């Protein structure tokens, strides 16, 4: 398994994988390619927003992970979010996800994060992986108010 930073020249590949993720485990809102492209380009041009990597196995891109930053008084400062994490189905169950999360944790520490957060859809099989890697459930609701649609 190898991790490769995603660059602006890689947008088409990333969006292809994002579409694949939508078929597998959709966002809570419809996937709109134009909005996704704009957000990806903004992230890749502004490293203060986060970091992104492709996951490779045997020289082939099989997934990606996106780290986004926020700041929280409750969690003691800069936090890292697993904004998106996707591994193609045929590459799952081999321990790659755990390796990617270990890499992610190291990168979050290097960036000064005090905690890592993630959201996951109810029923997603990866919940067991996240718990094994030390993520804890919260008894809170995720709530969103859109400022731009």
MARBA-3410 file (N, C-alpha, C, O; in Angstrom, 1 decimal):
149
0.8,-1.2,0.0,0.0,0.0,0.0,0.9,1.2,0.0,1.9,1.3,0.7 ~ 0.5,2.2,-0.8,1.3,3.4,-0.9,0.3,4.6,-0.9,-0.8,4.5,-1.5 ~ 0.7,5.7,-0.3,-0.1,6.9,-0.2,0.6,8.0,-1.1,1.8,8.2,-0.9 ~ -0.2,8.6,-2.0,0.3,9.6,-2.9,-0.5,10.9,-2.7,-1.7,10.9,-2.9 ~ 0.2,12.0,-2.5,-0.6,13.3,-2.4,-1.4,13.6,-3.7,-0.9,13.3,-4.8
-2.6,14.1,-3.6,-3.4,14.4,-4.7,-3.1,15.9,-5.1,-3.0,16.8,-4.3 ~ -2.8,16.1,-6.4,-2.5,17.4,-6.9,-3.6,17.9,-7.8,-4.5,17.1,-8.2 ~ -3.6,19.2,-8.2,-4.6,19.8,-9.1,-4.7,19.0,-10.4,-5.8,18.9,-10.9 ~ -3.6,18.4,-10.8,-3.7,17.7,-12.1,-4.4,16.3,-11.9,-4.7,15.6,-12.9 ~ -4.8,16.0,-10.7,-5.4,14.7,-10.4,-6.9,14.8,-10.2,-7.6,13.8,-9.8
-7.5,15.9,-10.5,-8.9,16.2,-10.2,-9.8,15.2,-10.9,-10.7,14.7,-10.3 ~ -9.6,14.8,-12.1,-10.5,13.9,-12.9,-10.5,12.5,-12.2,-11.5,11.9,-12.0 ~ -9.3,12.0,-11.8,-9.2,10.8,-11.1,-10.0,10.8,-9.8,-10.7,9.9,-9.4 ~ -9.8,11.9,-9.0,-10.5,12.0,-7.7,-12.0,12.0,-7.9,-12.7,11.3,-7.2 ~ -12.5,12.8,-8.9,-13.9,12.9,-9.1,-14.5,11.5,-9.5,-15.6,11.1,-9.1
-13.7,10.8,-10.3,-14.1,9.4,-10.7,-14.3,8.5,-9.5,-15.3,7.8,-9.3 ~ -13.4,8.6,-8.5,-13.5,7.8,-7.3,-14.6,8.3,-6.4,-15.2,7.5,-5.7 ~ -14.8,9.6,-6.4,-15.9,10.2,-5.6,-17.3,9.7,-6.1,-18.2,9.3,-5.3 ~ -17.4,9.6,-7.5,-18.6,9.0,-8.0,-18.8,7.6,-7.6,-19.9,7.1,-7.3 ~ -17.7,6.8,-7.6,-17.7,5.4,-7.2,-18.2,5.3,-5.7,-19.0,4.4,-5.4
-17.7,6.2,-4.9,-18.1,6.2,-3.5,-19.6,6.5,-3.4,-20.3,5.9,-2.5 ~ -20.1,7.4,-4.2,-21.5,7.7,-4.1,-22.4,6.5,-4.4,-23.5,6.3,-3.8 ~ -22.0,5.6,-5.3,-22.7,4.4,-5.6,-22.7,3.4,-4.4,-23.6,2.7,-4.2 ~ -21.5,3.4,-3.7,-21.3,2.5,-2.6,-21.9,3.0,-1.3,-22.5,2.2,-0.6 ~ -21.7,4.2,-1.0,-22.1,4.8,0.3,-22.4,6.3,0.1,-21.6,7.1,0.5
-23.6,6.6,-0.4,-23.8,8.0,-0.8,-23.8,9.0,0.3,-24.1,8.7,1.5 ~ -23.5,10.2,0.0,-23.6,11.4,0.9,-25.1,11.5,1.3,-25.9,10.9,0.7 ~ -25.3,12.3,2.3,-26.7,12.6,2.7,-27.4,13.6,1.7,-28.6,13.7,1.8 ~ -26.6,14.2,0.8,-27.2,15.1,-0.2,-26.8,14.5,-1.6,-25.8,13.8,-1.7 ~ -27.6,14.8,-2.6,-27.2,14.3,-3.9,-25.9,14.8,-4.4,-25.5,15.9,-4.1
-25.1,13.9,-5.1,-23.8,14.3,-5.6,-24.0,15.1,-6.8,-24.6,14.7,-7.8 ~ -23.5,16.3,-6.8,-23.5,17.2,-7.9,-22.0,17.5,-8.3,-21.3,18.1,-7.6 ~ -21.7,17.0,-9.5,-20.3,17.0,-10.0,-19.7,18.4,-10.0,-18.6,18.6,-9.6 ~ -20.5,19.4,-10.4,-20.0,20.8,-10.5,-19.6,21.3,-9.1,-18.5,21.9,-9.0 ~ -20.4,21.1,-8.2,-20.1,21.5,-6.8,-19.0,20.7,-6.2,-18.1,21.3,-5.6
-18.9,19.4,-6.5,-17.8,18.6,-6.0,-16.5,19.1,-6.7,-15.5,19.2,-6.0 ~ -16.5,19.3,-7.9,-15.3,19.8,-8.6,-14.8,21.1,-8.0,-13.6,21.3,-7.8 ~ -15.7,22.1,-7.8,-15.3,23.4,-7.2,-14.7,23.2,-5.8,-13.7,23.8,-5.5 ~ -15.3,22.3,-5.0,-14.8,22.1,-3.7,-13.4,21.4,-3.7,-12.5,21.8,-2.9 ~ -13.2,20.4,-4.6,-12.0,19.7,-4.7,-10.9,20.7,-5.1,-9.8,20.7,-4.5
-11.1,21.5,-6.1,-10.1,22.5,-6.6,-9.8,23.5,-5.5,-8.6,23.9,-5.3 ~ -10.8,23.9,-4.7,-10.5,24.9,-3.6,-9.6,24.2,-2.6,-8.7,24.8,-2.1 ~ -9.9,23.0,-2.2,-9.1,22.2,-1.3,-7.7,22.1,-1.8,-6.7,22.3,-1.0 ~ -7.5,21.7,-3.0,-6.2,21.4,-3.5,-5.3,22.7,-3.7,-4.1,22.6,-3.6 ~ -6.0,23.8,-3.9,-5.2,25.1,-4.0,-5.0,25.8,-2.7,-4.3,26.8,-2.6
-5.6,25.3,-1.6,-5.5,25.9,-0.3,-5.1,24.9,0.8,-6.0,24.4,1.5 ~ -3.9,24.6,1.0,-3.5,23.5,1.9,-3.9,23.8,3.4,-3.9,22.9,4.2 ~ -4.2,25.1,3.7,-4.7,25.4,5.1,-6.1,24.8,5.3,-6.5,24.6,6.5 ~ -6.8,24.4,4.2,-8.1,23.7,4.4,-7.9,22.3,4.7,-8.8,21.7,5.4 ~ -6.9,21.6,4.2,-6.7,20.2,4.5,-5.7,19.6,3.5,-5.0,20.3,2.8
-5.7,18.3,3.5,-4.7,17.5,2.7,-5.5,16.3,2.0,-6.6,16.0,2.5 ~ -4.9,15.8,1.0,-5.6,14.7,0.3,-4.6,13.7,-0.3,-3.5,14.1,-0.7 ~ -4.9,12.4,-0.3,-4.0,11.4,-0.8,-4.8,10.3,-1.5,-6.0,10.0,-1.2 ~ -4.2,9.8,-2.6,-4.7,8.6,-3.2,-4.1,7.4,-2.5,-3.0,7.5,-2.0 ~ -4.8,6.3,-2.5,-4.4,5.0,-1.9,-4.0,4.2,-3.1,-4.9,3.9,-4.0
-2.8,3.6,-3.2,-2.4,2.8,-4.2,-2.0,1.4,-3.7,-1.5,1.2,-2.6 ~ -2.3,0.4,-4.5,-1.9,-1.0,-4.3,-1.4,-1.6,-5.6,-2.1,-1.5,-6.6 ~ -0.2,-2.1,-5.6,0.3,-2.8,-6.8,0.3,-1.8,-8.0,0.0,-2.2,-9.1 ~ 0.6,-0.5,-7.7,0.7,0.5,-8.7,-0.6,1.0,-9.3,-0.6,1.7,-10.3 ~ -1.7,0.6,-8.7,-3.0,1.0,-9.1,-3.7,1.8,-8.0,-3.7,1.4,-6.9
-4.4,2.9,-8.4,-5.1,3.7,-7.5,-6.4,3.0,-7.1,-7.2,2.7,-8.0 ~ -6.6,2.7,-5.8,-7.8,2.0,-5.4,-8.6,2.8,-4.4,-9.7,2.3,-3.9 ~ -8.3,4.0,-4.1,-9.1,4.8,-3.2,-8.4,6.1,-2.9,-7.4,6.6,-3.5 ~ -9.0,6.8,-1.9,-8.5,8.1,-1.5,-9.0,8.4,-0.1,-9.9,7.8,0.4 ~ -8.3,9.4,0.5,-8.7,9.9,1.8,-8.5,11.4,1.8,-7.5,11.9,1.3
-9.4,12.1,2.4,-9.3,13.6,2.5,-9.3,14.0,4.0,-10.2,13.6,4.8 ~ -8.3,14.8,4.3,-8.2,15.4,5.7,-8.6,16.9,5.6,-8.1,17.6,4.8 ~ -9.6,17.3,6.4,-10.0,18.7,6.5,-9.8,19.2,7.9,-9.9,18.4,8.8 ~ -9.5,20.5,8.0,-9.2,21.0,9.3,-10.4,21.9,9.8,-11.2,22.5,9.0 ~ -10.6,21.9,11.2,-11.4,22.9,11.8,-10.7,23.3,13.1,-9.6,22.8,13.4
-11.3,24.1,13.9,-10.8,24.6,15.2,-11.9,24.4,16.2,-13.0,24.9,16.0 ~ -11.6,23.8,17.4,-12.6,23.6,18.4,-12.0,23.9,19.8,-11.0,23.4,20.1 ~ -12.7,24.7,20.5,-12.3,24.9,21.9,-12.5,23.6,22.7,-11.7,23.3,23.6 ~ -13.6,23.0,22.5,-14.0,21.7,23.2,-12.8,20.7,23.0,-12.5,20.0,24.0 ~ -12.3,20.6,21.8,-11.3,19.6,21.6,-9.8,20.1,21.6,-8.9,19.5,21.1
-9.7,21.3,22.1,-8.3,21.9,22.4,-7.6,22.4,21.2,-6.3,22.5,21.2 ~ -8.2,22.9,20.2,-7.5,23.6,19.1,-7.8,23.0,17.7,-9.0,22.8,17.4 ~ -6.8,22.9,16.9,-7.0,22.4,15.5,-7.3,21.0,15.5,-6.7,20.1,16.1 ~ -8.4,20.6,14.7,-8.8,19.3,14.6,-8.7,18.8,13.2,-8.8,19.6,12.2 ~ -8.6,17.5,13.0,-8.6,16.9,11.6,-9.9,16.1,11.5,-10.3,15.5,12.4
-10.4,16.2,10.3,-11.6,15.4,10.0,-11.3,14.5,8.8,-10.6,14.8,7.8 ~ -11.7,13.2,9.0,-11.7,12.3,7.8,-12.9,12.7,7.0,-14.0,12.3,7.2 ~ -12.7,13.6,6.1,-13.8,14.2,5.3,-14.4,13.2,4.4,-15.6,13.0,4.3 ~ -13.5,12.4,3.7,-14.0,11.3,2.8,-12.9,10.3,2.8,-11.7,10.6,2.9 ~ -13.3,9.0,2.8,-12.4,7.9,2.8,-13.1,6.8,2.0,-14.2,6.3,2.3
-12.4,6.4,0.9,-13.0,5.3,0.1,-11.9,4.4,-0.4,-10.8,4.8,-0.8 ~ -12.2,3.1,-0.3,-11.4,2.0,-0.9,-12.4,1.2,-1.8,-13.4,0.8,-1.3 ~ -11.9,0.9,-3.0,-12.7,0.1,-3.9,-13.0,-1.2,-3.2,-12.2,-1.8,-2.5 ~ -14.2,-1.8,-3.5,-14.7,-3.0,-2.9,-13.7,-4.1,-3.0,-13.5,-4.9,-2.0 ~ -13.2,-4.4,-4.2,-12.3,-5.5,-4.3,-11.0,-5.5,-3.5,-10.3,-6.4,-3.4
-10.7,-4.3,-3.0,-9.5,-4.1,-2.2,-9.8,-4.1,-0.7,-8.8,-3.9,0.1 ~ -11.0,-4.2,-0.3,-11.4,-4.2,1.1,-11.1,-5.5,1.8,-11.0,-6.6,1.1 ~ -11.0,-5.5,3.1,-10.8,-6.7,3.9,-9.4,-7.2,3.9,-9.1,-8.4,4.3 ~ -8.4,-6.4,3.5,-7.0,-6.8,3.4,-6.2,-6.0,4.4,-4.9,-6.2,4.5 ~ -6.8,-5.2,5.3,-6.0,-4.4,6.2,-5.6,-3.0,5.7,-4.9,-2.3,6.4
-5.9,-2.7,4.4,-5.5,-1.5,3.8,-6.2,-0.3,4.6,-5.5,0.7,4.8 ~ -7.4,-0.4,4.9,-8.1,0.7,5.6,-7.4,1.1,6.9,-7.2,2.2,7.2 ~ -7.0,0.1,7.7,-6.3,0.3,8.9,-4.9,1.0,8.7,-4.6,1.9,9.4 ~ -4.3,0.6,7.6,-3.0,1.2,7.3,-3.2,2.7,6.9,-2.4,3.6,7.2 ~ -4.2,2.9,6.1,-4.5,4.3,5.7,-4.9,5.2,6.9,-4.4,6.3,6.9
-5.6,4.7,7.8,-6.0,5.4,9.0,-4.8,5.7,9.9,-4.7,6.8,10.5 ~ -3.8,4.8,9.9,-2.6,5.0,10.7,-1.8,6.1,10.0,-1.3,7.0,10.7 ~ -1.7,6.1,8.7,-1.0,7.1,7.9,-1.7,8.5,8.2,-1.1,9.5,8.5 ~ -3.0,8.5,8.1,-3.8,9.7,8.4,-3.5,10.3,9.7,-3.3,11.5,9.9 ~ -3.5,9.4,10.7,-3.3,9.9,12.1,-1.9,10.5,12.2,-1.7,11.6,12.9
-0.9,9.9,11.6,0.5,10.5,11.6,0.5,11.9,10.9,1.1,12.8,11.4 ~ -0.2,12.0,9.8,-0.3,13.3,9.1,-1.0,14.3,9.9,-0.7,15.5,9.9 ~ -2.1,13.9,10.6,-2.9,14.9,11.4,-2.0,15.4,12.6,-2.0,16.5,12.9 ~ -1.3,14.5,13.2,-0.3,14.9,14.3,0.7,15.9,13.7,1.0,16.9,14.4 ~ 1.3,15.6,12.6,2.3,16.5,12.0,1.7,17.9,11.7,2.4,18.9,11.9
0.4,17.9,11.4,-0.2,19.2,11.1,-0.7,19.9,12.3,-1.3,21.0,12.3 ~ -0.5,19.3,13.5,-0.8,20.0,14.8,-2.2,19.7,15.3,-2.7,20.4,16.1 ~ -2.9,18.7,14.7,-4.3,18.4,15.2,-4.3,17.8,16.6,-3.4,17.0,16.9 ~ -5.3,18.1,17.4,-5.4,17.5,18.7,-6.4,16.4,18.7,-6.4,15.6,19.7 ~ -7.2,16.2,17.7,-8.2,15.1,17.6,-8.5,14.9,16.2,-8.3,15.8,15.3
-9.0,13.7,15.9,-9.5,13.4,14.6,-11.0,13.0,14.7,-11.4,12.2,15.6 ~ -11.8,13.5,13.8,-13.2,13.2,13.8,-13.6,12.6,12.5,-12.9,12.8,11.5 ~ -14.7,11.9,12.5,-15.3,11.5,11.2,-16.8,11.3,11.3,-17.3,11.1,12.4 ~ -17.4,11.3,10.2,-18.9,11.0,10.1,-19.0,9.7,9.3,-18.2,9.5,8.4 ~ -19.9,8.8,9.7,-20.1,7.6,8.9,-21.6,7.3,8.9,-22.3,7.5,9.9
-22.1,6.9,7.8,-23.5,6.5,7.7,-23.8,5.3,8.6,-23.0,4.4,8.7 ~ -25.0,5.4,9.2,-25.4,4.2,10.0,-25.4,3.0,9.1,-25.8,3.0,8.0 ~ -25.0,1.9,9.7,-25.0,0.6,9.0,-23.7,0.4,8.1,-23.6,-0.7,7.5 ~ -22.8,1.4,8.0,-21.6,1.2,7.2,-20.7,0.2,7.9,-20.5,0.3,9.1 ~ -20.2,-0.8,7.1,-19.4,-1.8,7.7,-18.1,-1.3,8.2,-17.5,-1.9,9.1
-17.7,-0.1,7.8,-16.4,0.5,8.3,-16.5,0.9,9.7,-15.4,1.2,10.3 ~ -17.7,1.0,10.3,-17.8,1.5,11.7,-16.9,0.6,12.6,-16.3,1.1,13.5 ~ -16.9,-0.7,12.3,-16.1,-1.6,13.2,-14.6,-1.3,13.1,-13.9,-1.3,14.1 ~ -14.2,-1.0,11.8,-12.8,-0.6,11.6,-12.5,0.7,12.4,-11.5,0.8,13.1 ~ -13.3,1.7,12.3,-13.1,2.9,13.0,-13.0,2.7,14.6,-12.2,3.3,15.2
-13.9,1.9,15.1,-13.9,1.6,16.5,-12.6,0.9,16.9,-12.0,1.2,17.9 ~ -12.1,-0.1,16.1,-10.9,-0.8,16.4,-9.7,0.2,16.3,-8.7,0.0,17.1 ~ -9.8,1.3,15.5,-8.7,2.2,15.4,-8.8,3.3,16.5,-8.0,4.3,16.5 ~ -9.8,3.2,17.4,-9.8,4.1,18.6,-10.9,5.2,18.5,-11.0,6.1,19.3 ~ -11.7,5.2,17.4,-12.7,6.3,17.3,-13.9,5.9,18.2,-14.2,4.7,18.4
-14.4,6.9,18.9,-15.5,6.7,19.9,-16.8,7.2,19.3,-16.8,8.3,18.7 ~ -17.9,6.6,19.7,-19.2,7.0,19.3,-19.6,8.2,20.3,-19.2,8.2,21.4 ~ -20.3,9.2,19.7,-20.8,10.3,20.5,-22.4,10.2,20.4,-22.9,9.7,19.4 ~ -23.0,10.5,21.5,-24.4,10.5,21.5,-24.9,11.9,21.3,-25.5,12.6,22.1 ~ -24.6,12.4,20.0,-25.0,13.7,19.6,-25.6,13.5,18.2,-25.4,12.5,17.5
-26.2,14.6,17.7,-26.8,14.6,16.4,-25.9,15.5,15.5,-25.4,16.5,16.0 ~ -25.7,15.1,14.3,-25.0,16.0,13.3,-26.2,16.8,12.7,-27.1,16.3,12.2 ~ -26.1,18.1,12.8,-27.1,19.0,12.3,-26.4,20.0,11.3,-25.3,20.4,11.5 ~ -27.1,20.3,10.2,-26.6,21.2,9.2,-27.6,22.3,8.9,-28.8,22.0,8.7 ~ -27.1,23.5,8.7,-27.9,24.6,8.1,-27.1,25.1,6.9,-26.0,25.6,7.1
-27.6,25.0,5.8,-27.0,25.4,4.5,-27.0,26.9,4.4,-28.0,27.5,4.6 ~ -25.8,27.5,4.2,-25.7,28.9,3.9,-25.7,29.3,2.5,-26.0,30.4,2.0 ~ -25.3,28.3,1.7,-25.2,28.4,0.2,-25.7,27.1,-0.4,-25.4,26.0,0.1 ~ -26.6,27.2,-1.3,-27.1,26.0,-2.0,-26.7,25.9,-3.4,-27.1,25.0,-4.1
END
